[in-house]
Amino acid sequence: MIKEMEMTVREKIKIVIKMNKIALAKLLIPFGIAGFIVAFLWLFFPEDFGKYVTVFGVYSFLPLVGPLSVVPTGLGLGIHPVPLVSFIIFMDAVLALFLVWNFDYAKKVPGIGELVERVERSGEEAIRKYKWAKRFGFIGVVLLVIFPLQWTGAGVGSIVGRLIGMPSLMTWLAVVTGTFIRSTILIYASWLFAFIVNLFL
């Protein structure tokens, strides 16, 4: 009986250790991916590195206009549309991956936790304000990312997907899909705007 209890306790301890390792991996993998891409751009595209840093800054630190102005900014800096859209999708994909994997755990991490809680509050507000997002599920999250209404976007879309009960993978795919569609629309809108302006100049 005692041996059986010892075996049960050991098995539970192994499971907890394994879960902690998985949780730690999920916390660190998005940062590792981001760090790898930064190093890759810095080493292999040093002449464009500053341009991508500017795109990242506009996208990340101007929450109200960043998602809408990042494509014209990138095109204005001379970044080709394909790598520009790829970079934007990458930024949202890493952010979404971090949030869907670490939704509860990240709130306990000093510094990061405050940001996650802020995004969570924005997600809860988005659900209250845009009730159709909950009703449409996957499509609703995609639309929140495509049309960044006030503070919505990839971060809030990720939280909304988790709050309405979508699986992590589906939430992540919805965010990536929405980012791809939004960026593509903005690319063609920018080209059309430039074409019209050139007609009248």
N, C-alpha and C positions, 0 to 999 in steps of 0.2 A: 504493500500500500504506500509506504513512504517512498520507495524507489519510483513507483508510478507518479507520485506527486512531484518528485524531483525532476523526472523526465518531462512532465507537463510544464513545470516552471522553466526549465532549460529551453524547451521549444518556444515558449512565449517570449523569453529573453531574446532568442535568436530572431524571432519575428520582429520584435521591437527594434533591434539593431539594424535589421535589414530595412525596415520602414524608415528609420532615421537616415540611413545611407541614401535611400531613394529620394527622400525629402530634400536632403542636402544637394544631391545631384540635380534635382529639378530647380533648385534655387540658383545653382552655379552655372548650369549649362547655358542659359540665355546670355549671361555675362561673358562666358567663354566664347560663344559664337560671335557676339558683338566685338570682343577684343580681337579675335582672329581676323574679322573683316577690316577693322581699323588698321591693323598691322599690314594686311594684304594691300590695302589702298595706299598706305604710307610708303611701303617698300616698292611696289610695282607701278604705281601711278602718282609719283610725288608731285608732278606738275598739276594734277587735278585734285590732290588731297584737300587743299584749301577750299576749293569749290564745294566739295562734299561736306566739309565742316560747316560752311555757310548754309547749305541746304538743310543740314541737321539742325543748326541753330534756329533758322526761320521756322522749321516744322515743329520743333520741340518747345521753343520759348515764346512763340506767339500763338497761344491756343485758340484765339478767336479767329484769326485770319491765316494762321500757318498752313492748315490743310488745303486752303483754297489758293494761297499765293506761292506755295512751294514749287509747283510746276513752272509757272512763269519765271520765278526766280532762278531755278535751275537752267531753264532754256536760255535766259538772259546771260547766265554765266558761261554759256557755250557747251553745256553738257548735252550729249546726244540723248534723244528721247528714250531709247531702249535702256541704257544704263541708269538714266534718271528714274524711270518708272521702277526698274529693278531695285534701286537703292531705297526708294520710298516704300515699296512692298516689304523689303528686308527690314526696315525700321519698324513698321507696324507689326510684321510677323514676329520679331523678337520681343517686342513689347507685349503682344497678345500671348505669346508662349509663356512669358514670365508670369503674367497675370492669371491665366487659366490654370497654370500648374501650381501657383503659390498664392492663390486668392486668400486663404485663411492664414497660412504660415507666415507670409511676408509681412502681415500686419504686426507681428511680434518683433520684427527686426528693426533695431533703432535706426532712425533716419528714413529708411525705405518704408517702414510701417506707416508713417504720417502721410506720405505720398499715396500709398495704396488706399488708406482710409479716405483721403480726399477724393480719389477717383471713384471709390465705392459710393460715397455720398452723391457724387455727380451721376453715377449709374442709377441709384435709387430715385433721384430726382427725375432722370430721363424716363424711367418706367412710369412714374406718376404722371409726367407731362405728356409722354408719347405712348399711351396705352396700346396703340396699334402694334408697337414693337413686340410686346408680350404675346399678343394675339397671333401675329404672323411668324413668331419663332425665328427660324434661320433667316428667312427673307427680311424680317423686321430688323435683325441685327445688321444684315448687309446694308439695308437702307439707312440705318443710323450712321454707318461708316461712310457711305457714299455722300450723304448730305449732312455734313457736320453742323448740326443745329446747336448753336451756342457752344456748349462745352462737350458735345458728343464727338465721337471719332473712334480711333482704334482702342484706346484705353477704356473709355466708357462702354464701347461696344463689347469688349471682352468681359467686363463686369456685368453688364446687362445679360449677356448670354448665360453666365454662371448663375445669376440671381433668378432667372426664369427657368432654370433647371436643364439647360442644354448641356450635353456632354462636352468635355474639354476639347476634343478633336473637332466637333461640329462648330463650337464657338470660334476656335482658331481659324477654321476654314471660312467661316462667315466673314471674319475680319479681313483675311487676306483677299477674299473675293471682292468685298466692298472697296478695299484700297485699290485693287487692280482696276475696277470699273471707274472709280472716281478719278484716278490718275490718268487713265486713257481719255476720259471725257475732257479733262482739263488740258491735256496735250492738244487734242483736236480743236478745242475752243480757243486756245492760245494761237494756234496756227491760223485759224479763221480770222481772229482779231487782227493778227499781223498782216494777213492778206488784204483785209478791208482797209486797214490804215495805209498800206502801200499803194492801194488804188487811188487814194485821195491825196497822196503826197507828190 
